[in-house]
Amino acid sequence: MEKMVLILHIVICVLLIVLVLLQSGKEGMGVIFGGGNTSLFGSSGAGGILVKLTTFAAIIFLVTSLGYNILSSSKFKHSSTILEMVKQDPFRATPPAAQPAAPATPATPASPAGNTTAN
């Protein structure tokens, strides 16, 4: 379904470009490129037909854009950020060795077994 919408979107995009380029300007820059009163569709032009086709193609272009966006975004429901990833050194082949855990309480010095008298 997603590929079909994408193909339709590309075809409509090319059609929209062609339709916009076929339209004659309002005697501005079009005169420089030879777009005077004589045109392919007669002296009055094909303004009504081309405007309607361009509007229809623009609406279909918008619908396929939104449809493809909805179809493609439904696959990616999980979210992750770069901050959640663990930074790893690419030059280190093995992870660093774990440090031994320090004892929770300091060790008390042992008293000598023979010296139990107090002075």
C-alpha positions in Angstrom: 0.0 0.0 0.0 2.8 2.3 0.9 4.6 1.8 -2.4 1.4 2.4 -4.4 0.9 5.8 -2.6 4.5 6.7 -3.2 4.3 5.8 -7.0 1.1 7.8 -7.3 2.7 10.7 -5.4 5.7 10.8 -7.8 3.4 10.6 -10.9 1.2 13.5 -9.6 4.3 15.5 -8.8 5.6 15.2 -12.4 2.2 16.0 -13.7 1.9 19.0 -11.5 5.2 20.4 -12.7 4.2 20.0 -16.3 0.8 21.6 -15.7 2.4 24.6 -14.0 5.0 25.0 -16.8 2.2 24.9 -19.5 0.4 27.8 -18.0 1.0 31.2 -19.6 2.1 34.1 -17.4 0.3 37.4 -17.1 2.5 39.1 -19.8 5.5 39.4 -17.4 8.5 37.2 -17.9 6.6 35.0 -20.3 7.0 37.6 -23.1 10.8 37.2 -22.9 10.6 33.5 -23.7 8.2 33.9 -26.6 4.8 33.5 -24.8 2.8 36.2 -26.5 -0.8 35.9 -27.7 -0.2 32.9 -29.9 -0.2 29.7 -27.9 -0.9 26.0 -28.3 -4.5 26.4 -27.2 -5.5 29.5 -29.2 -5.4 33.2 -28.5 -7.6 33.0 -25.4 -5.4 30.3 -24.0 -6.5 27.2 -22.1 -6.7 29.0 -18.7 -9.9 27.3 -17.6 -8.8 23.8 -18.3 -5.2 24.2 -17.1 -6.2 25.9 -13.9 -8.7 23.2 -13.1 -6.3 20.4 -13.9 -3.6 22.1 -11.8 -5.9 22.6 -8.9 -7.0 18.9 -9.1 -3.3 17.8 -9.3 -2.4 20.0 -6.3 -5.2 18.5 -4.2 -4.2 15.0 -5.1 -0.5 15.9 -4.4 -1.5 17.1 -0.9 -3.6 14.0 -0.2 -0.8 11.7 -1.2 1.7 13.6 0.8 -0.3 13.4 3.9 -1.3 9.8 3.2 2.3 8.7 2.7 3.3 10.5 5.9 0.7 8.7 7.9 1.5 5.3 6.4 5.2 5.6 6.9 5.0 7.0 10.4 2.8 4.2 11.7 5.8 1.8 11.5 8.0 3.8 13.9 6.2 3.9 17.2 9.3 3.5 19.4 11.1 6.6 20.3 14.8 6.9 21.2 17.1 9.8 21.5 20.8 10.1 21.2 21.1 10.7 24.9 19.8 7.2 25.7 22.6 5.5 23.7 25.7 4.4 25.4 28.8 6.1 24.2 31.4 3.6 23.1 35.0 4.1 22.1 35.3 2.8 18.5 39.1 2.1 19.0 38.7 -0.1 22.0 38.0 -3.7 21.1 37.0 -4.9 24.5 35.1 -3.1 27.3 37.2 -1.8 30.2 37.8 -4.2 33.1 35.5 -3.8 36.1 37.0 -2.2 39.2 37.0 -4.3 42.3 34.4 -3.2 44.9 35.8 -1.4 47.9 34.9 -2.9 51.3 31.9 -1.2 53.0 33.7 -0.9 56.4 37.4 -0.3 57.0 39.3 -3.2 58.4 40.3 -2.9 62.1 43.9 -3.9 63.0 44.0 -7.3 64.8 45.4 -7.3 68.3 48.2 -9.7 69.1 47.0 -12.8 70.8 49.7 -12.9 73.5 49.2 -9.3 74.7 46.0 -9.2 76.7 47.1 -7.3 79.8 46.4 -3.6 80.3 48.9 -1.2 82.0 
